[in-house]
Amino acid sequence: MKPLVEGLERQYGSSVEFRRLDLGGSDQASLALAEKLGVQYVPTFVYASKDGVISKTAVGEQTTDQLKAGLDALKR
């Protein structure tokens, strides 16, 4: 998934902010945010507006079209 997400970040990066959380390490900020968002499985994609309203959460591997649909919805 990493190459796919990195490609989408290059494509959408000027209009959508991407954040990756390190859930396997000791980064307490990442772990706290994952807990707040209810992330239990990797990968989990959380689509949130600029004001923090979550519009969609997708768990598991996603196709390019699925990810683009979530990102395009944020741009509206």
C-alpha positions in Angstrom: 0.0 0.0 0.0 2.9 2.4 0.7 3.8 3.0 -3.0 0.1 3.6 -3.8 -0.4 6.0 -1.0 2.8 7.9 -1.8 1.7 8.3 -5.4 -1.6 9.7 -4.2 0.1 12.0 -1.8 2.1 13.4 -4.8 -1.1 13.8 -6.7 -3.3 15.3 -4.0 -0.7 16.8 -1.6 -1.4 20.4 -2.5 -5.1 20.0 -1.5 -5.2 17.2 1.0 -3.0 16.7 4.1 -1.7 13.2 4.5 -0.6 11.8 7.9 0.9 8.5 8.7 1.0 7.0 12.1 3.7 4.7 13.4 1.7 2.1 15.4 4.5 -0.4 15.7 6.9 1.9 17.5 7.0 4.0 20.6 5.7 7.3 19.2 3.1 8.1 21.9 1.5 10.9 19.8 0.7 8.4 17.0 -0.5 5.8 19.5 -2.8 8.3 21.2 -4.3 9.6 18.0 -4.9 6.0 16.7 -6.7 5.2 20.0 -8.8 8.4 19.7 -9.7 7.5 16.1 -10.5 3.9 17.1 -7.8 2.4 14.8 -7.5 -1.3 15.5 -6.1 -2.7 12.3 -3.5 -1.7 9.7 -4.0 -0.3 7.2 -6.8 2.0 8.3 -7.6 5.1 6.3 -9.4 8.0 8.1 -10.8 10.8 5.9 -11.3 14.0 7.9 -12.1 17.6 6.9 -10.0 20.5 7.8 -12.1 21.1 10.9 -11.6 17.5 12.1 -14.9 16.0 11.1 -14.5 12.4 10.0 -16.3 11.7 6.8 -15.2 8.1 6.2 -13.0 5.4 7.7 -11.8 2.4 5.6 -10.1 -0.6 7.0 -8.0 -3.0 5.0 -6.3 -2.7 1.7 -8.0 -0.3 -0.7 -7.9 0.0 -4.4 -6.7 3.2 -6.1 -10.2 4.1 -7.0 -11.5 3.6 -3.5 -8.7 5.9 -2.1 -9.3 8.5 -4.7 -13.0 8.5 -4.0 -12.3 9.3 -0.3 -9.8 12.0 -1.2 -12.0 13.6 -3.8 -14.8 13.8 -1.3 -12.6 15.8 1.0 -11.9 18.4 -1.7 -15.6 19.3 -2.1 
